Amino acid sequence: MTASALFRSLLAAGILSAGATTVAPSARAAEADLTATVPASCNNQDFLAKQWAFENGKPKADVPVHICGTVIALSPKARRTRSGWHGYFYVAVTPRISIRIVSGLDEMNAPAWPWVNKGDQVEVVGRYYFDSIRRQGIDWTHHGTGWSWRVPGYVVVNGKRYE
């Protein structure tokens, strides 16, 4: 079993997300290997394969993705959640498939929200989460990391990068 497969298995089993206070050395290696699984350039096919697997009953674990596409909708007002202020927009990754992007505005080096507009071309690196078909999206789109996510994200809007 590869290190990244082990990490996904541990996440799916709830061992890492259950607040375990110690992590085996092999799990730490798997966690470090997680950044290697982020495609270096936009890879919508990788995202669509992960989305298809989750929608068809494969074990669900948060995974890093690197997508690109066109902004098709956005929430004009930022919303406050328990983890801070967030901006929301939707990106079409194919003509028939879009995904919600959640941007942690407190963490990002960006102008006041909204800094995207309908029709903008974007590239997004972040964490793909899948709770259900209606509750899925990409978050952790900022440079910061935490105990639960180690991959720095970003959003590029028409060539301008925000982290």
For each residue, the residues with C-beta under 8 A, 3 or more apart:
1: 5 6 9
2: 5 6 33
3: 6 7 26 29 30 32 33
4: 7 8 30 33 34 36 37
5: 1 2 8 9 30
6: 1 2 3 9 10 26 27 30
7: 3 4 10 11 16 27 30 31 33 34
8: 4 5 11 12 59 61 63
9: 1 5 6 12 13 59
10: 6 7 13 15 16 27 30
11: 7 8 14 15 16 17 61 62
12: 8 9 59 60 61
13: 9 10
14: 11 17 18
15: 10 11 18 20 27
16: 7 10 11 20 23 27 31
17: 11 14 148
18: 14 15
19:
20: 15 16 23
21:
22:
23: 16 20 27 28 31
24: 27 28
25: 28 29
26: 3 6 29 30
27: 6 7 10 15 16 23 24 30 31
28: 23 24 25 31 32
29: 3 25 26 32 33
30: 3 4 5 6 7 10 26 27 33 34
31: 7 16 23 27 28 34 150
32: 3 28 29 35 150
33: 2 3 4 7 29 30 36 37
34: 4 7 30 31 37 38 64 150 151
35: 32 38 64 150 151
36: 4 33
37: 4 33 34 63 64
38: 34 35 64 65 66 125 151
39: 42 43 46 65 66
40: 66
41: 66
42: 39 66 67 68 123
43: 39 46 47 65 66 67
44: 47 48 67 68 69 93 94
45: 48 49
46: 39 43 49 50 65 66
47: 43 44 50 51 65 66 67 93 99 128
48: 44 45 51 52 93 94 97
49: 45 46 52 53
50: 46 47 53 54 63 65 128
51: 47 48 54 55 97 99 128 130 136
52: 48 49 55 56
53: 49 50 56 58
54: 50 51 58 60 130 136
55: 51 52 130 133
56: 52 53
57:
58: 53 54
59: 8 9 12
60: 12 54 130 131
61: 8 11 12
62: 11 127 128 129 149
63: 8 37 50 127 128
64: 34 35 37 38 125 126 127 128 151
65: 38 39 43 46 47 50 124 125 126 127 128 138
66: 38 39 40 41 42 43 46 47 123 124 125
67: 42 43 44 47 91 93 99 123 124 138
68: 42 44 91 93 121 122 123 124
69: 44 91 92 93 94 98 121 122
70: 91 92 119 120 121 122
71: 74 89 90 91 116 117 118 119 120 121 122
72: 90 91 92 98 118
73: 89 90 98 118
74: 71 87 88 89 90 114 116 117 118
75: 78 79 87 88 89 114
76: 114
77: 113
78: 75 85 86 87 105 113
79: 75 85 86 88
80: 84 85 86
81: 84 85 86
82:
83: 86 104
84: 80 81 104 105 106 107
85: 78 79 80 81 104 105 106 113
86: 78 79 80 81 83 102 103 104 105
87: 74 75 78 102 103 105 113 114 115 116
88: 74 75 79 100 101 102 103
89: 71 73 74 75 100 101 103 114 116
90: 71 72 73 74 98 99 100 101
91: 67 68 69 70 71 72 98 99 101 122 124
92: 69 70 72 95 97 98
93: 44 47 48 67 68 69 97 98 99
94: 44 48 69 97
95: 92
96:
97: 48 51 92 93 94
98: 69 72 73 90 91 92 93
99: 47 51 67 90 91 93 128 136 137 138
100: 88 89 90 136 137 138
101: 88 89 90 91 122 124 126 137 138 139 141 155
102: 86 87 88 137 138 139 141
103: 86 87 88 89 108 110 113 141 142 155 162
104: 83 84 85 86 107 108 139 140 141 142 144
105: 78 84 85 86 87 108 110 113
106: 84 85
107: 84 104 142 143 144
108: 103 104 105 141 142 143 155 162 163
109: 143 162 163
110: 103 105 113 115 155 162
111: 115
112: 115
113: 77 78 85 87 103 105 110
114: 74 75 76 87 89 117
115: 87 110 111 112 157 162
116: 71 74 87 89 120 122 155 157
117: 71 74 114 120
118: 71 72 73 74
119: 70 71
120: 70 71 116 117 157 158
121: 68 69 70 71 157 158
122: 68 69 70 71 91 101 116 155 156 157 158
123: 42 66 67 68 155 156
124: 65 66 67 68 91 101 138 141 153 154 155 156
125: 38 64 65 66 141 151 152 153 154 155
126: 64 65 101 138 139 140 141 151 153
127: 62 63 64 65 138 139 140 149 151 153
128: 47 50 51 62 63 64 65 99 136 137 138
129: 62 136 137 138 139
130: 51 54 55 60 135 136
131: 60 135 136
132: 135 136
133: 55 136
134:
135: 130 131 132
136: 51 54 99 100 128 129 130 131 132 133
137: 99 100 101 102 128 129
138: 65 67 99 100 101 102 124 126 127 128 129 141
139: 101 102 104 126 127 129
140: 104 126 127 145 149 151 153
141: 101 102 103 104 108 124 125 126 138 153 154 155
142: 103 104 107 108 152 153 154 163
143: 107 108 109 152 153 154 163
144: 104 107 152
145: 140 149 150 151 152
146: 149
147:
148: 17
149: 62 127 140 145 146
150: 31 32 34 35 145
151: 34 35 38 64 125 126 127 140 145
152: 125 142 143 144 145 163
153: 124 125 126 127 140 141 142 143 163
154: 124 125 141 142 143 161 162 163
155: 101 103 108 110 116 122 123 124 125 141 161 162 163
156: 122 123 124 159 160 161 162
157: 115 116 120 121 122 160 162
158: 120 121 122
159: 156
160: 156 157
161: 154 155 156
162: 103 108 109 110 115 154 155 156 157
163: 108 109 142 143 152 153 154 155
